[in-house]
């Protein structure tokens, strides 16, 4: 592998990391909205693949920033 190919791949990786951060924030916002809309935590977990503890942390993180 040459330097140019390696730089290209590293750039693609950094772009993917940025997209991942954005999507993680969007998913967290959607989880908080679903919780506010009364969606059962069990259903949120099934839809996202997150554990109940992860969902609670995401919902509580919003509660803490709102105070």
mmCIF file as Biopython writes it, N, C-alpha, C and O atoms, coordinates in Angstrom:
data_model
#
loop_
_atom_site.group_PDB
_atom_site.id
_atom_site.type_symbol
_atom_site.label_atom_id
_atom_site.label_alt_id
_atom_site.label_comp_id
_atom_site.label_asym_id
_atom_site.label_entity_id
_atom_site.label_seq_id
_atom_site.pdbx_PDB_ins_code
_atom_site.Cartn_x
_atom_site.Cartn_y
_atom_site.Cartn_z
_atom_site.occupancy
_atom_site.B_iso_or_equiv
_atom_site.auth_seq_id
_atom_site.auth_asym_id
_atom_site.pdbx_PDB_model_num
ATOM 1   N N  . UNK A ? 1  ? 0.851   -1.169 0.000  1.0 0.0 1  A 1 
ATOM 2   C CA . UNK A ? 1  ? 0.000   0.000  0.000  1.0 0.0 1  A 1 
ATOM 3   C C  . UNK A ? 1  ? 0.895   1.230  0.000  1.0 0.0 1  A 1 
ATOM 4   O O  . UNK A ? 1  ? 1.859   1.310  0.762  1.0 0.0 1  A 1 
ATOM 5   N N  . UNK A ? 2  ? 0.570   2.182  -0.856 1.0 0.0 2  A 1 
ATOM 6   C CA . UNK A ? 2  ? 1.368   3.401  -0.910 1.0 0.0 2  A 1 
ATOM 7   C C  . UNK A ? 2  ? 0.785   4.472  0.019  1.0 0.0 2  A 1 
ATOM 8   O O  . UNK A ? 2  ? -0.306  4.320  0.566  1.0 0.0 2  A 1 
ATOM 9   N N  . UNK A ? 3  ? 1.550   5.559  0.177  1.0 0.0 3  A 1 
ATOM 10  C CA . UNK A ? 3  ? 1.164   6.614  1.109  1.0 0.0 3  A 1 
ATOM 11  C C  . UNK A ? 3  ? -0.166  7.254  0.703  1.0 0.0 3  A 1 
ATOM 12  O O  . UNK A ? 3  ? -1.002  7.531  1.563  1.0 0.0 3  A 1 
ATOM 13  N N  . UNK A ? 4  ? -0.363  7.484  -0.556 1.0 0.0 4  A 1 
ATOM 14  C CA . UNK A ? 4  ? -1.584  8.128  -1.031 1.0 0.0 4  A 1 
ATOM 15  C C  . UNK A ? 4  ? -2.821  7.281  -0.712 1.0 0.0 4  A 1 
ATOM 16  O O  . UNK A ? 4  ? -3.849  7.803  -0.281 1.0 0.0 4  A 1 
ATOM 17  N N  . UNK A ? 5  ? -2.705  5.980  -0.928 1.0 0.0 5  A 1 
ATOM 18  C CA . UNK A ? 5  ? -3.825  5.077  -0.621 1.0 0.0 5  A 1 
ATOM 19  C C  . UNK A ? 5  ? -4.107  5.049  0.871  1.0 0.0 5  A 1 
ATOM 20  O O  . UNK A ? 5  ? -5.261  5.022  1.299  1.0 0.0 5  A 1 
ATOM 21  N N  . UNK A ? 6  ? -3.050  5.056  1.644  1.0 0.0 6  A 1 
ATOM 22  C CA . UNK A ? 6  ? -3.204  5.045  3.092  1.0 0.0 6  A 1 
ATOM 23  C C  . UNK A ? 6  ? -3.869  6.344  3.572  1.0 0.0 6  A 1 
ATOM 24  O O  . UNK A ? 6  ? -4.745  6.308  4.436  1.0 0.0 6  A 1 
ATOM 25  N N  . UNK A ? 7  ? -3.457  7.483  3.018  1.0 0.0 7  A 1 
ATOM 26  C CA . UNK A ? 7  ? -4.072  8.763  3.376  1.0 0.0 7  A 1 
ATOM 27  C C  . UNK A ? 7  ? -5.550  8.782  3.000  1.0 0.0 7  A 1 
ATOM 28  O O  . UNK A ? 7  ? -6.385  9.280  3.755  1.0 0.0 7  A 1 
ATOM 29  N N  . UNK A ? 8  ? -5.860  8.241  1.840  1.0 0.0 8  A 1 
ATOM 30  C CA . UNK A ? 8  ? -7.251  8.184  1.394  1.0 0.0 8  A 1 
ATOM 31  C C  . UNK A ? 8  ? -8.096  7.349  2.355  1.0 0.0 8  A 1 
ATOM 32  O O  . UNK A ? 8  ? -9.189  7.753  2.751  1.0 0.0 8  A 1 
ATOM 33  N N  . UNK A ? 9  ? -7.581  6.200  2.716  1.0 0.0 9  A 1 
ATOM 34  C CA . UNK A ? 9  ? -8.303  5.324  3.635  1.0 0.0 9  A 1 
ATOM 35  C C  . UNK A ? 9  ? -8.459  5.972  5.006  1.0 0.0 9  A 1 
ATOM 36  O O  . UNK A ? 9  ? -9.524  5.875  5.615  1.0 0.0 9  A 1 
ATOM 37  N N  . UNK A ? 10 ? -7.417  6.627  5.498  1.0 0.0 10 A 1 
ATOM 38  C CA . UNK A ? 10 ? -7.492  7.304  6.793  1.0 0.0 10 A 1 
ATOM 39  C C  . UNK A ? 10 ? -8.526  8.429  6.740  1.0 0.0 10 A 1 
ATOM 40  O O  . UNK A ? 10 ? -9.254  8.647  7.709  1.0 0.0 10 A 1 
ATOM 41  N N  . UNK A ? 11 ? -8.593  9.136  5.629  1.0 0.0 11 A 1 
ATOM 42  C CA . UNK A ? 11 ? -9.589  10.189 5.469  1.0 0.0 11 A 1 
ATOM 43  C C  . UNK A ? 11 ? -11.003 9.639  5.489  1.0 0.0 11 A 1 
ATOM 44  O O  . UNK A ? 11 ? -11.890 10.209 6.125  1.0 0.0 11 A 1 
ATOM 45  N N  . UNK A ? 12 ? -11.212 8.534  4.794  1.0 0.0 12 A 1 
ATOM 46  C CA . UNK A ? 12 ? -12.529 7.886  4.799  1.0 0.0 12 A 1 
ATOM 47  C C  . UNK A ? 12 ? -12.903 7.450  6.205  1.0 0.0 12 A 1 
ATOM 48  O O  . UNK A ? 12 ? -14.061 7.558  6.609  1.0 0.0 12 A 1 
ATOM 49  N N  . UNK A ? 13 ? -11.918 6.955  6.951  1.0 0.0 13 A 1 
ATOM 50  C CA . UNK A ? 13 ? -12.164 6.519  8.319  1.0 0.0 13 A 1 
ATOM 51  C C  . UNK A ? 13 ? -12.582 7.705  9.185  1.0 0.0 13 A 1 
ATOM 52  O O  . UNK A ? 13 ? -13.529 7.587  9.963  1.0 0.0 13 A 1 
ATOM 53  N N  . UNK A ? 14 ? -11.904 8.837  9.069  1.0 0.0 14 A 1 
ATOM 54  C CA . UNK A ? 14 ? -12.256 10.029 9.852  1.0 0.0 14 A 1 
ATOM 55  C C  . UNK A ? 14 ? -13.662 10.510 9.498  1.0 0.0 14 A 1 
ATOM 56  O O  . UNK A ? 14 ? -14.415 10.925 10.378 1.0 0.0 14 A 1 
ATOM 57  N N  . UNK A ? 15 ? -14.017 10.455 8.220  1.0 0.0 15 A 1 
ATOM 58  C CA . UNK A ? 15 ? -15.370 10.836 7.804  1.0 0.0 15 A 1 
ATOM 59  C C  . UNK A ? 15 ? -16.412 9.906  8.431  1.0 0.0 15 A 1 
ATOM 60  O O  . UNK A ? 15 ? -17.473 10.354 8.866  1.0 0.0 15 A 1 
ATOM 61  N N  . UNK A ? 16 ? -16.103 8.625  8.470  1.0 0.0 16 A 1 
ATOM 62  C CA . UNK A ? 16 ? -17.023 7.654  9.063  1.0 0.0 16 A 1 
ATOM 63  C C  . UNK A ? 16 ? -17.185 7.915  10.561 1.0 0.0 16 A 1 
ATOM 64  O O  . UNK A ? 16 ? -18.283 7.785  11.102 1.0 0.0 16 A 1 
ATOM 65  N N  . UNK A ? 17 ? -16.095 8.281  11.224 1.0 0.0 17 A 1 
ATOM 66  C CA . UNK A ? 17 ? -16.187 8.614  12.649 1.0 0.0 17 A 1 
ATOM 67  C C  . UNK A ? 17 ? -17.097 9.821  12.873 1.0 0.0 17 A 1 
ATOM 68  O O  . UNK A ? 17 ? -17.896 9.838  13.809 1.0 0.0 17 A 1 
ATOM 69  N N  . UNK A ? 18 ? -16.973 10.810 12.023 1.0 0.0 18 A 1 
ATOM 70  C CA . UNK A ? 18 ? -17.814 12.005 12.136 1.0 0.0 18 A 1 
ATOM 71  C C  . UNK A ? 18 ? -19.278 11.644 11.913 1.0 0.0 18 A 1 
ATOM 72  O O  . UNK A ? 18 ? -20.150 12.076 12.668 1.0 0.0 18 A 1 
ATOM 73  N N  . UNK A ? 19 ? -19.547 10.856 10.881 1.0 0.0 19 A 1 
ATOM 74  C CA . UNK A ? 19 ? -20.929 10.430 10.622 1.0 0.0 19 A 1 
ATOM 75  C C  . UNK A ? 19 ? -21.476 9.633  11.794 1.0 0.0 19 A 1 
ATOM 76  O O  . UNK A ? 19 ? -22.643 9.781  12.156 1.0 0.0 19 A 1 
ATOM 77  N N  . UNK A ? 20 ? -20.645 8.794  12.384 1.0 0.0 20 A 1 
ATOM 78  C CA . UNK A ? 20 ? -21.067 7.986  13.527 1.0 0.0 20 A 1 
ATOM 79  C C  . UNK A ? 20 ? -21.448 8.868  14.702 1.0 0.0 20 A 1 
ATOM 80  O O  . UNK A ? 20 ? -22.461 8.620  15.357 1.0 0.0 20 A 1 
ATOM 81  N N  . UNK A ? 21 ? -20.646 9.901  14.979 1.0 0.0 21 A 1 
ATOM 82  C CA . UNK A ? 21 ? -20.972 10.817 16.074 1.0 0.0 21 A 1 
ATOM 83  C C  . UNK A ? 21 ? -22.317 11.508 15.831 1.0 0.0 21 A 1 
ATOM 84  O O  . UNK A ? 21 ? -23.140 11.624 16.739 1.0 0.0 21 A 1 
ATOM 85  N N  . UNK A ? 22 ? -22.524 11.959 14.606 1.0 0.0 22 A 1 
ATOM 86  C CA . UNK A ? 22 ? -23.780 12.635 14.266 1.0 0.0 22 A 1 
ATOM 87  C C  . UNK A ? 22 ? -24.962 11.690 14.421 1.0 0.0 22 A 1 
ATOM 88  O O  . UNK A ? 22 ? -25.985 12.057 15.000 1.0 0.0 22 A 1 
ATOM 89  N N  . UNK A ? 23 ? -24.824 10.477 13.905 1.0 0.0 23 A 1 
ATOM 90  C CA . UNK A ? 23 ? -25.914 9.499  14.003 1.0 0.0 23 A 1 
ATOM 91  C C  . UNK A ? 23 ? -26.190 9.111  15.448 1.0 0.0 23 A 1 
ATOM 92  O O  . UNK A ? 23 ? -27.341 8.887  15.822 1.0 0.0 23 A 1 
ATOM 93  N N  . UNK A ? 24 ? -25.149 9.031  16.257 1.0 0.0 24 A 1 
ATOM 94  C CA . UNK A ? 24 ? -25.332 8.704  17.679 1.0 0.0 24 A 1 
ATOM 95  C C  . UNK A ? 24 ? -26.154 9.793  18.364 1.0 0.0 24 A 1 
ATOM 96  O O  . UNK A ? 24 ? -27.031 9.491  19.174 1.0 0.0 24 A 1 
ATOM 97  N N  . UNK A ? 25 ? -25.875 11.057 18.043 1.0 0.0 25 A 1 
ATOM 98  C CA . UNK A ? 25 ? -26.641 12.158 18.614 1.0 0.0 25 A 1 
ATOM 99  C C  . UNK A ? 25 ? -28.086 12.137 18.131 1.0 0.0 25 A 1 
ATOM 100 O O  . UNK A ? 25 ? -29.008 12.386 18.908 1.0 0.0 25 A 1 
ATOM 101 N N  . UNK A ? 26 ? -28.282 11.841 16.852 1.0 0.0 26 A 1 
ATOM 102 C CA . UNK A ? 26 ? -29.641 11.760 16.310 1.0 0.0 26 A 1 
ATOM 103 C C  . UNK A ? 26 ? -30.427 10.628 16.952 1.0 0.0 26 A 1 
ATOM 104 O O  . UNK A ? 26 ? -31.608 10.783 17.262 1.0 0.0 26 A 1 
ATOM 105 N N  . UNK A ? 27 ? -29.770 9.490  17.151 1.0 0.0 27 A 1 
ATOM 106 C CA . UNK A ? 27 ? -30.442 8.356  17.778 1.0 0.0 27 A 1 
ATOM 107 C C  . UNK A ? 27 ? -30.786 8.675  19.228 1.0 0.0 27 A 1 
ATOM 108 O O  . UNK A ? 27 ? -31.869 8.326  19.698 1.0 0.0 27 A 1 
ATOM 109 N N  . UNK A ? 28 ? -29.879 9.332  19.938 1.0 0.0 28 A 1 
ATOM 110 C CA . UNK A ? 28 ? -30.156 9.705  21.329 1.0 0.0 28 A 1 
ATOM 111 C C  . UNK A ? 28 ? -31.363 10.643 21.397 1.0 0.0 28 A 1 
ATOM 112 O O  . UNK A ? 28 ? -32.221 10.495 22.267 1.0 0.0 28 A 1 
ATOM 113 N N  . UNK A ? 29 ? -31.424 11.599 20.483 1.0 0.0 29 A 1 
ATOM 114 C CA . UNK A ? 29 ? -32.571 12.516 20.450 1.0 0.0 29 A 1 
ATOM 115 C C  . UNK A ? 29 ? -33.862 11.753 20.156 1.0 0.0 29 A 1 
ATOM 116 O O  . UNK A ? 29 ? -34.906 12.043 20.741 1.0 0.0 29 A 1 
ATOM 117 N N  . UNK A ? 30 ? -33.790 10.789 19.259 1.0 0.0 30 A 1 
ATOM 118 C CA . UNK A ? 30 ? -34.974 9.991  18.924 1.0 0.0 30 A 1 
ATOM 119 C C  . UNK A ? 30 ? -35.407 9.133  20.115 1.0 0.0 30 A 1 
ATOM 120 O O  . UNK A ? 30 ? -36.601 8.955  20.355 1.0 0.0 30 A 1 
ATOM 121 N N  . UNK A ? 31 ? -34.446 8.610  20.850 1.0 0.0 31 A 1 
ATOM 122 C CA . UNK A ? 31 ? -34.766 7.819  22.044 1.0 0.0 31 A 1 
ATOM 123 C C  . UNK A ? 31 ? -35.452 8.699  23.084 1.0 0.0 31 A 1 
ATOM 124 O O  . UNK A ? 31 ? -36.449 8.294  23.680 1.0 0.0 31 A 1 
ATOM 125 N N  . UNK A ? 32 ? -34.922 9.897  23.303 1.0 0.0 32 A 1 
ATOM 126 C CA . UNK A ? 32 ? -35.547 10.806 24.263 1.0 0.0 32 A 1 
ATOM 127 C C  . UNK A ? 32 ? -36.958 11.192 23.823 1.0 0.0 32 A 1 
ATOM 128 O O  . UNK A ? 32 ? -37.865 11.291 24.649 1.0 0.0 32 A 1 
ATOM 129 N N  . UNK A ? 33 ? -37.139 11.408 22.524 1.0 0.0 33 A 1 
ATOM 130 C CA . UNK A ? 33 ? -38.466 11.758 22.016 1.0 0.0 33 A 1 
ATOM 131 C C  . UNK A ? 33 ? -39.427 10.590 22.190 1.0 0.0 33 A 1 
ATOM 132 O O  . UNK A ? 33 ? -40.574 10.780 22.595 1.0 0.0 33 A 1 
ATOM 133 N N  . UNK A ? 34 ? -38.960 9.378  21.884 1.0 0.0 34 A 1 
ATOM 134 C CA . UNK A ? 34 ? -39.808 8.197  22.056 1.0 0.0 34 A 1 
ATOM 135 C C  . UNK A ? 34 ? -40.214 8.046  23.516 1.0 0.0 34 A 1 
ATOM 136 O O  . UNK A ? 34 ? -41.365 7.728  23.816 1.0 0.0 34 A 1 
ATOM 137 N N  . UNK A ? 35 ? -39.268 8.275  24.423 1.0 0.0 35 A 1 
ATOM 138 C CA . UNK A ? 35 ? -39.578 8.196  25.849 1.0 0.0 35 A 1 
ATOM 139 C C  . UNK A ? 35 ? -40.614 9.248  26.224 1.0 0.0 35 A 1 
ATOM 140 O O  . UNK A ? 35 ? -41.566 8.955  26.948 1.0 0.0 35 A 1 
ATOM 141 N N  . UNK A ? 36 ? -40.431 10.468 25.736 1.0 0.0 36 A 1 
ATOM 142 C CA . UNK A ? 36 ? -41.384 11.546 26.027 1.0 0.0 36 A 1 
ATOM 143 C C  . UNK A ? 36 ? -42.763 11.245 25.439 1.0 0.0 36 A 1 
ATOM 144 O O  . UNK A ? 36 ? -43.780 11.667 25.988 1.0 0.0 36 A 1 
ATOM 145 N N  . UNK A ? 37 ? -42.794 10.520 24.328 1.0 0.0 37 A 1 
ATOM 146 C CA . UNK A ? 37 ? -44.060 10.164 23.687 1.0 0.0 37 A 1 
ATOM 147 C C  . UNK A ? 37 ? -44.728 8.959  24.334 1.0 0.0 37 A 1 
ATOM 148 O O  . UNK A ? 37 ? -45.820 8.558  23.933 1.0 0.0 37 A 1 
ATOM 149 N N  . UNK A ? 38 ? -44.065 8.380  25.342 1.0 0.0 38 A 1 
ATOM 150 C CA . UNK A ? 38 ? -44.663 7.268  26.070 1.0 0.0 38 A 1 
ATOM 151 C C  . UNK A ? 38 ? -44.353 5.888  25.511 1.0 0.0 38 A 1 
ATOM 152 O O  . UNK A ? 38 ? -44.986 4.909  25.906 1.0 0.0 38 A 1 
ATOM 153 N N  . UNK A ? 39 ? -43.394 5.792  24.602 1.0 0.0 39 A 1 
ATOM 154 C CA . UNK A ? 39 ? -43.011 4.472  24.089 1.0 0.0 39 A 1 
ATOM 155 C C  . UNK A ? 39 ? -42.371 3.694  25.238 1.0 0.0 39 A 1 
ATOM 156 O O  . UNK A ? 39 ? -41.532 4.224  25.967 1.0 0.0 39 A 1 
ATOM 157 N N  . UNK A ? 40 ? -42.766 2.461  25.389 1.0 0.0 40 A 1 
ATOM 158 C CA . UNK A ? 40 ? -42.232 1.622  26.467 1.0 0.0 40 A 1 
ATOM 159 C C  . UNK A ? 40 ? -40.727 1.430  26.284 1.0 0.0 40 A 1 
ATOM 160 O O  . UNK A ? 40 ? -40.232 1.259  25.170 1.0 0.0 40 A 1 
ATOM 161 N N  . UNK A ? 41 ? -40.020 1.463  27.408 1.0 0.0 41 A 1 
ATOM 162 C CA . UNK A ? 41 ? -38.571 1.286  27.372 1.0 0.0 41 A 1 
ATOM 163 C C  . UNK A ? 41 ? -38.202 -0.048 26.723 1.0 0.0 41 A 1 
ATOM 164 O O  . UNK A ? 41 ? -37.204 -0.143 26.008 1.0 0.0 41 A 1 
ATOM 165 N N  . UNK A ? 42 ? -38.999 -1.057 26.975 1.0 0.0 42 A 1 
ATOM 166 C CA . UNK A ? 42 ? -38.779 -2.372 26.373 1.0 0.0 42 A 1 
ATOM 167 C C  . UNK A ? 42 ? -38.793 -2.277 24.845 1.0 0.0 42 A 1 
ATOM 168 O O  . UNK A ? 42 ? -37.973 -2.897 24.168 1.0 0.0 42 A 1 
ATOM 169 N N  . UNK A ? 43 ? -39.735 -1.493 24.313 1.0 0.0 43 A 1 
ATOM 170 C CA . UNK A ? 43 ? -39.842 -1.337 22.863 1.0 0.0 43 A 1 
ATOM 171 C C  . UNK A ? 43 ? -38.677 -0.522 22.297 1.0 0.0 43 A 1 
ATOM 172 O O  . UNK A ? 43 ? -38.191 -0.802 21.201 1.0 0.0 43 A 1 
ATOM 173 N N  . UNK A ? 44 ? -38.239 0.478  23.045 1.0 0.0 44 A 1 
ATOM 174 C CA . UNK A ? 44 ? -37.074 1.262  22.621 1.0 0.0 44 A 1 
ATOM 175 C C  . UNK A ? 44 ? -35.846 0.354  22.555 1.0 0.0 44 A 1 
ATOM 176 O O  . UNK A ? 44 ? -35.055 0.431  21.615 1.0 0.0 44 A 1 
ATOM 177 N N  . UNK A ? 45 ? -35.697 -0.496 23.552 1.0 0.0 45 A 1 
ATOM 178 C CA . UNK A ? 45 ? -34.563 -1.428 23.589 1.0 0.0 45 A 1 
ATOM 179 C C  . UNK A ? 45 ? -34.601 -2.390 22.403 1.0 0.0 45 A 1 
ATOM 180 O O  . UNK A ? 45 ? -33.577 -2.646 21.770 1.0 0.0 45 A 1 
ATOM 181 N N  . UNK A ? 46 ? -35.772 -2.915 22.111 1.0 0.0 46 A 1 
ATOM 182 C CA . UNK A ? 46 ? -35.903 -3.843 20.982 1.0 0.0 46 A 1 
ATOM 183 C C  . UNK A ? 46 ? -35.577 -3.162 19.659 1.0 0.0 46 A 1 
ATOM 184 O O  . UNK A ? 46 ? -34.933 -3.754 18.793 1.0 0.0 46 A 1 
ATOM 185 N N  . UNK A ? 47 ? -36.021 -1.919 19.506 1.0 0.0 47 A 1 
ATOM 186 C CA . UNK A ? 47 ? -35.815 -1.199 18.250 1.0 0.0 47 A 1 
ATOM 187 C C  . UNK A ? 47 ? -34.362 -0.788 18.048 1.0 0.0 47 A 1 
ATOM 188 O O  . UNK A ? 47 ? -33.868 -0.776 16.921 1.0 0.0 47 A 1 
ATOM 189 N N  . UNK A ? 48 ? -33.678 -0.451 19.139 1.0 0.0 48 A 1 
ATOM 190 C CA . UNK A ? 48 ? -32.315 0.078  19.024 1.0 0.0 48 A 1 
ATOM 191 C C  . UNK A ? 48 ? -31.227 -0.960 19.271 1.0 0.0 48 A 1 
ATOM 192 O O  . UNK A ? 48 ? -30.097 -0.802 18.808 1.0 0.0 48 A 1 
ATOM 193 N N  . UNK A ? 49 ? -31.566 -2.018 19.998 1.0 0.0 49 A 1 
ATOM 194 C CA . UNK A ? 49 ? -30.539 -2.987 20.374 1.0 0.0 49 A 1 
ATOM 195 C C  . UNK A ? 49 ? -29.769 -2.559 21.614 1.0 0.0 49 A 1 
ATOM 196 O O  . UNK A ? 49 ? -28.827 -3.232 22.030 1.0 0.0 49 A 1 
ATOM 197 N N  . UNK A ? 50 ? -30.177 -1.431 22.207 1.0 0.0 50 A 1 
ATOM 198 C CA . UNK A ? 50 ? -29.538 -0.951 23.429 1.0 0.0 50 A 1 
ATOM 199 C C  . UNK A ? 50 ? -30.131 -1.677 24.629 1.0 0.0 50 A 1 
ATOM 200 O O  . UNK A ? 50 ? -31.245 -2.197 24.568 1.0 0.0 50 A 1 
ATOM 201 N N  . UNK A ? 51 ? -29.377 -1.705 25.716 1.0 0.0 51 A 1 
ATOM 202 C CA . UNK A ? 51 ? -29.888 -2.284 26.957 1.0 0.0 51 A 1 
ATOM 203 C C  . UNK A ? 51 ? -30.771 -1.249 27.652 1.0 0.0 51 A 1 
ATOM 204 O O  . UNK A ? 51 ? -30.744 -0.067 27.311 1.0 0.0 51 A 1 
ATOM 205 N N  . UNK A ? 52 ? -31.547 -1.704 28.622 1.0 0.0 52 A 1 
ATOM 206 C CA . UNK A ? 52 ? -32.399 -0.779 29.386 1.0 0.0 52 A 1 
ATOM 207 C C  . UNK A ? 52 ? -31.537 0.259  30.104 1.0 0.0 52 A 1 
ATOM 208 O O  . UNK A ? 52 ? -31.913 1.426  30.212 1.0 0.0 52 A 1 
ATOM 209 N N  . UNK A ? 53 ? -30.388 -0.176 30.588 1.0 0.0 53 A 1 
ATOM 210 C CA . UNK A ? 53 ? -29.485 0.744  31.284 1.0 0.0 53 A 1 
ATOM 211 C C  . UNK A ? 53 ? -28.981 1.828  30.323 1.0 0.0 53 A 1 
ATOM 212 O O  . UNK A ? 53 ? -28.910 2.999  30.698 1.0 0.0 53 A 1 
ATOM 213 N N  . UNK A ? 54 ? -28.635 1.452  29.099 1.0 0.0 54 A 1 
ATOM 214 C CA . UNK A ? 54 ? -28.178 2.444  28.123 1.0 0.0 54 A 1 
ATOM 215 C C  . UNK A ? 54 ? -29.291 3.443  27.808 1.0 0.0 54 A 1 
ATOM 216 O O  . UNK A ? 54 ? -29.048 4.646  27.718 1.0 0.0 54 A 1 
ATOM 217 N N  . UNK A ? 55 ? -30.506 2.938  27.643 1.0 0.0 55 A 1 
ATOM 218 C CA . UNK A ? 55 ? -31.638 3.817  27.344 1.0 0.0 55 A 1 
ATOM 219 C C  . UNK A ? 55 ? -31.878 4.763  28.517 1.0 0.0 55 A 1 
ATOM 220 O O  . UNK A ? 55 ? -32.096 5.956  28.309 1.0 0.0 55 A 1 
ATOM 221 N N  . UNK A ? 56 ? -31.841 4.251  29.744 1.0 0.0 56 A 1 
ATOM 222 C CA . UNK A ? 56 ? -32.031 5.104  30.924 1.0 0.0 56 A 1 
ATOM 223 C C  . UNK A ? 56 ? -30.977 6.207  30.971 1.0 0.0 56 A 1 
ATOM 224 O O  . UNK A ? 56 ? -31.293 7.364  31.250 1.0 0.0 56 A 1 
ATOM 225 N N  . UNK A ? 57 ? -29.726 5.845  30.698 1.0 0.0 57 A 1 
ATOM 226 C CA . UNK A ? 57 ? -28.650 6.847  30.714 1.0 0.0 57 A 1 
ATOM 227 C C  . UNK A ? 57 ? -28.900 7.956  29.693 1.0 0.0 57 A 1 
ATOM 228 O O  . UNK A ? 57 ? -28.703 9.135  29.986 1.0 0.0 57 A 1 
ATOM 229 N N  . UNK A ? 58 ? -29.329 7.573  28.509 1.0 0.0 58 A 1 
ATOM 230 C CA . UNK A ? 58 ? -29.590 8.556  27.456 1.0 0.0 58 A 1 
ATOM 231 C C  . UNK A ? 58 ? -30.728 9.479  27.871 1.0 0.0 58 A 1 
ATOM 232 O O  . UNK A ? 58 ? -30.626 10.696 27.719 1.0 0.0 58 A 1 
ATOM 233 N N  . UNK A ? 59 ? -31.813 8.910  28.396 1.0 0.0 59 A 1 
ATOM 234 C CA . UNK A ? 59 ? -32.961 9.717  28.815 1.0 0.0 59 A 1 
ATOM 235 C C  . UNK A ? 59 ? -32.574 10.605 29.999 1.0 0.0 59 A 1 
ATOM 236 O O  . UNK A ? 59 ? -32.939 11.780 30.034 1.0 0.0 59 A 1 
ATOM 237 N N  . UNK A ? 60 ? -31.848 10.062 30.955 1.0 0.0 60 A 1 
ATOM 238 C CA . UNK A ? 60 ? -31.448 10.833 32.130 1.0 0.0 60 A 1 
ATOM 239 C C  . UNK A ? 60 ? -30.446 11.924 31.774 1.0 0.0 60 A 1 
ATOM 240 O O  . UNK A ? 60 ? -30.434 12.973 32.418 1.0 0.0 60 A 1 
ATOM 241 N N  . UNK A ? 61 ? -29.617 11.707 30.777 1.0 0.0 61 A 1 
ATOM 242 C CA . UNK A ? 61 ? -28.651 12.726 30.363 1.0 0.0 61 A 1 
ATOM 243 C C  . UNK A ? 61 ? -29.391 13.975 29.902 1.0 0.0 61 A 1 
ATOM 244 O O  . UNK A ? 61 ? -28.939 15.089 30.167 1.0 0.0 61 A 1 
ATOM 245 N N  . UNK A ? 62 ? -30.491 13.813 29.234 1.0 0.0 62 A 1 
ATOM 246 C CA . UNK A ? 62 ? -31.300 14.960 28.822 1.0 0.0 62 A 1 
ATOM 247 C C  . UNK A ? 62 ? -31.913 15.637 30.027 1.0 0.0 62 A 1 
ATOM 248 O O  . UNK A ? 62 ? -31.969 16.865 30.088 1.0 0.0 62 A 1 
ATOM 249 N N  . UNK A ? 63 ? -32.375 14.850 30.989 1.0 0.0 63 A 1 
ATOM 250 C CA . UNK A ? 63 ? -32.987 15.408 32.185 1.0 0.0 63 A 1 
ATOM 251 C C  . UNK A ? 63 ? -31.972 16.267 32.954 1.0 0.0 63 A 1 
ATOM 252 O O  . UNK A ? 63 ? -32.327 17.319 33.487 1.0 0.0 63 A 1 
ATOM 253 N N  . UNK A ? 64 ? -30.732 15.826 33.008 1.0 0.0 64 A 1 
ATOM 254 C CA . UNK A ? 64 ? -29.702 16.542 33.750 1.0 0.0 64 A 1 
ATOM 255 C C  . UNK A ? 64 ? -29.327 17.850 33.059 1.0 0.0 64 A 1 
ATOM 256 O O  . UNK A ? 64 ? -29.033 18.838 33.731 1.0 0.0 64 A 1 
ATOM 257 N N  . UNK A ? 65 ? -29.334 17.868 31.732 1.0 0.0 65 A 1 
ATOM 258 C CA . UNK A ? 65 ? -28.980 19.094 31.016 1.0 0.0 65 A 1 
ATOM 259 C C  . UNK A ? 65 ? -30.123 20.104 31.031 1.0 0.0 65 A 1 
ATOM 260 O O  . UNK A ? 65 ? -29.896 21.300 30.846 1.0 0.0 65 A 1 
ATOM 261 N N  . UNK A ? 66 ? -31.345 19.633 31.250 1.0 0.0 66 A 1 
ATOM 262 C CA . UNK A ? 66 ? -32.498 20.521 31.274 1.0 0.0 66 A 1 
ATOM 263 C C  . UNK A ? 66 ? -32.600 21.284 32.602 1.0 0.0 66 A 1 
ATOM 264 O O  . UNK A ? 66 ? -33.279 22.308 32.677 1.0 0.0 66 A 1 
ATOM 265 N N  . UNK A ? 67 ? -31.950 20.804 33.610 1.0 0.0 67 A 1 
ATOM 266 C CA . UNK A ? 67 ? -32.041 21.439 34.945 1.0 0.0 67 A 1 
ATOM 267 C C  . UNK A ? 67 ? -31.175 22.661 35.055 1.0 0.0 67 A 1 
ATOM 268 O O  . UNK A ? 67 ? -31.142 23.302 36.106 1.0 0.0 67 A 1 
#
